[in-house]
């Protein structure tokens, strides 16, 4: 049984500078694709990346409170932190 071919029903037109078209043609050729196939493939990949919603993390209130408290009143540096700071200063000088 033969599967019916899906036809492309939509068309997109765009205008680019001649040097941009040459670059796109060169990139398409390097990928072994027609210019049209290259543009569709790359555009769809970019669109999928852009369409992914950005996930945000909202920490619990107690973590925010702790973080802000530590920013306002940082603990005194311990011996390991002081030693690390000295090594850093030595390596950067």
C-alpha positions as CSV (number, residue, x, y, z in Angstrom):
1,X,0.0,0.0,0.0
2,X,1.4,3.4,-1.0
3,X,1.4,6.2,1.5
4,X,0.1,9.5,0.2
5,X,2.8,12.2,0.2
6,X,2.2,15.1,2.4
7,X,2.1,18.3,0.4
8,X,3.5,21.6,1.5
9,X,0.7,24.1,1.4
10,X,2.3,27.2,2.9
11,X,4.8,29.5,1.4
12,X,7.2,32.0,3.1
13,X,9.0,34.7,1.1
14,X,11.9,36.8,2.4
15,X,14.3,39.3,1.1
16,X,18.0,39.3,2.0
17,X,21.1,41.1,0.9
18,X,23.1,39.5,-1.9
19,X,26.0,38.7,0.4
20,X,23.7,37.1,2.9
21,X,22.1,34.9,0.2
22,X,25.6,33.8,-0.9
23,X,26.5,32.9,2.7
24,X,23.2,30.9,3.1
25,X,23.8,29.1,-0.2
26,X,27.4,28.2,0.9
27,X,26.1,26.9,4.3
28,X,23.4,24.9,2.6
29,X,25.8,23.4,0.1
30,X,28.2,22.5,3.0
31,X,25.3,20.5,4.5
32,X,24.4,18.9,1.2
33,X,21.0,20.6,1.2
34,X,19.1,22.8,-1.1
35,X,18.8,26.4,0.0
36,X,15.1,25.9,0.8
37,X,15.7,22.8,2.8
38,X,18.5,24.4,4.7
39,X,16.5,27.4,5.6
40,X,13.5,25.3,6.7
41,X,15.6,22.9,8.7
42,X,17.6,25.7,10.5
43,X,14.6,27.9,11.0
44,X,12.5,25.1,12.6
45,X,15.4,24.1,14.9
46,X,15.7,27.7,16.0
47,X,12.0,28.0,16.4
48,X,11.8,24.9,18.6
49,X,14.5,26.3,20.8
50,X,12.8,29.7,21.1
51,X,9.4,28.2,21.7
52,X,10.5,26.3,24.8
53,X,9.2,28.1,27.7
54,X,11.7,29.5,30.2
55,X,11.4,27.7,33.5
56,X,11.8,29.8,36.6
57,X,12.7,28.6,40.0
58,X,11.0,30.3,43.0
59,X,12.8,29.2,46.2
60,X,10.8,28.7,49.4
61,X,10.4,31.8,51.5
62,X,12.7,30.4,54.2
63,X,15.5,30.0,51.7
64,X,15.0,33.6,50.4
65,X,15.0,34.9,54.0
66,X,18.2,32.9,54.8
67,X,19.9,34.2,51.6
68,X,19.0,37.8,52.3
69,X,20.1,37.5,55.9
70,X,23.4,36.1,54.9
71,X,23.9,38.9,52.4
72,X,23.2,41.5,55.0
73,X,25.2,39.8,57.7
74,X,27.8,37.5,56.1
75,X,29.6,35.1,58.5
76,X,33.2,35.9,59.4
77,X,35.7,34.1,57.0
78,X,37.0,30.8,58.4
79,X,40.6,29.6,58.1
80,X,40.0,27.7,54.8
81,X,38.4,30.7,53.2
82,X,41.3,32.9,54.3
83,X,43.8,30.4,52.9
84,X,41.9,30.2,49.6
85,X,41.9,34.0,49.3
86,X,45.6,34.1,49.9
87,X,46.2,31.5,47.2
88,X,44.0,33.4,44.8
89,X,45.8,36.6,45.4
90,X,49.2,34.9,44.9
91,X,48.1,33.3,41.6
92,X,46.6,36.6,40.3
93,X,49.6,38.7,41.1
